[in-house]
């Protein structure tokens, strides 16, 4: 296996989809790049924004596999585990290559690794309703180590506390 593949397999891509407002024809043209079963999965979403994030997520997966491993789009076979994590089917030369996607709000991201498992979870920081930031964070105190708790609450404003909270767990 070439050293180029070893170093080039670690990717982190993030797409801001907020300003992308494709026409129905543009959306269909982008979806046409995917196999029919992936298009059907995208069409199951009711809300347009959810369909858009799902489409971008699928396109990122195919683009990543193509760019990192050099596999043509039409030969890429992406499946999902029972838990929903995507994986590349039939990759004898790259058995440990794996990737993960996530999306929330305006962002869709993908991360990949060649030799170790990778996880990705995009979380939008939202202000709690009906309680202060500290009251909200207190609900999770038993899940944080002393060090994490101190990092979250130590001399931080409410907004900084939320940012640190979402960073640690």
N, C-alpha and C positions, 0 to 999 in steps of 0.2 A: 504494500500500500504506500503510495507516494506521500512524502512529508507534507506536500501541498494540501492533501485531503485532511491530514491530521490538524493542521493549524486553521484551515479554512472551514472546518465543520462547525466551529463555535460561532454561532450567529445570534444576534439580538436585534430584531427589527420591531419598530413601533410605528403604527400608522394612525394619524389623526383623521378620522372620517367625518368630522363635523361639517366641513365645507364641501364635501363631495355630494352633490345632488344630481345623480345621473338621471337622464330621461329614461323612460321604459325601454327604449331601443338600446341605449347605452348599457343599461343594466343587463338586458338579455344578451348583448354581445359579449360582455364580460363573463356572464354565467355560461355561455356556450363554450368557453375554454375548458370547462370541467366535465367530467363524465356525467351521464344522466342521473345516476343515483345520488350524486352530490347536489345536483340542481334540484331534485325532488326534495331533498332534506332542507334546502334553503327555502323552497316555496311553502313549506309547512309553517313557517313563521307568519303570524298574523300582521304584526306591525312592520311597516316599511323600514324603520330604523334597525329592527332586529334582523330583517332579511339582508340589509346592507352590511351589517357587521358579520353575519354568517358568510356572505359572499367574499368579503375581504379576507376573512379567516381562511377559507378554503383556497383562495388564490395565493395567499401567503405560503400555505403549506406546499402547494405545487411548485411555486416559484423557488422556495427554499430548497426543496429536494432537487429541482433542476439545476440551480446554481451551484449547490454544494457538491452534489454527486454526479452531475452531468447526465442524468437520466432524462430522455425526452418526455414531454408532458404526456403523450399518449401511452407511454409505457409505465407511468407512475401508478402504483396501486396503493392507495392510502385506506387503511381500515381503522377500526376503533376497538379498544378493549371493552370489556363489560362495563368498566367504570367510565368509559367515554374518552379515554386518552388516545389521541391519534398515533398511529405507527405505520411505518412503511412495510408493506407485505413483500415477501420474497427478496430480501436483500442479502444474499449470501456473502458478498464482498464487504458489507458494512453491517454486520450483525448487531453491533452495539450502538449504531447511529440512532438517535431518538430526538424527538422535538415535542414541543407542547405549545399550545395557543391559549390565549385568554382574551376576553373583551369585556369591557364595561364602559358605559357612558360613551364618550367620543373616541375611545381608543381601542385598537385591535393590535395585539402583539404576538410575536412568535420567538421562541428561543430554541436553539439546537446544540447538541453535544455529540461528539463521536464516541467517546469512551466512558461516559458516565450518565446517569439519569439526570434529566432536567425537568424542572417544574416552573410554571409561570402562573401568576395570579394577579391580574390587574384589578385594583380596587380604587374606586373614586372616593376621595375623602368627603364625607358628608357631615354636616352639622346635626347633632342630635336634636330631635323635636321634643319639647316639654321638659327638658332637663339640661343642666349645665354640662360642659365637656367633662368636668371632673366626676360628676354623678354618673355619666354614661360610662366612663372608663372604669369607675369603681365596680361596675357590674362584671368586669373581667379580671379584677385584681387577683383572684385565686389562680388564674391561668398564667400570670406573669411571674418571672423570677424577681427577686429583690433588685437585681441590677436593671432589668427591663423596666420595672416600676419606677425606679429612680430616674432613668433616662426619660421616661414619659412625662413625669410630673415635676421634676426638679426645675424650679425657677422658669417655667415655661408659661407663655400666655395660653389661653384656651385654644387658639388655632394651632400653636406649636405643639400643645399636648396631643391634639388629634393627629397631627402629622406624625409625631413620634409613635403614637399608639398604633397607627396603621402600618408603620414601618417594622415594628418589633414582633407582633404575633405572627 
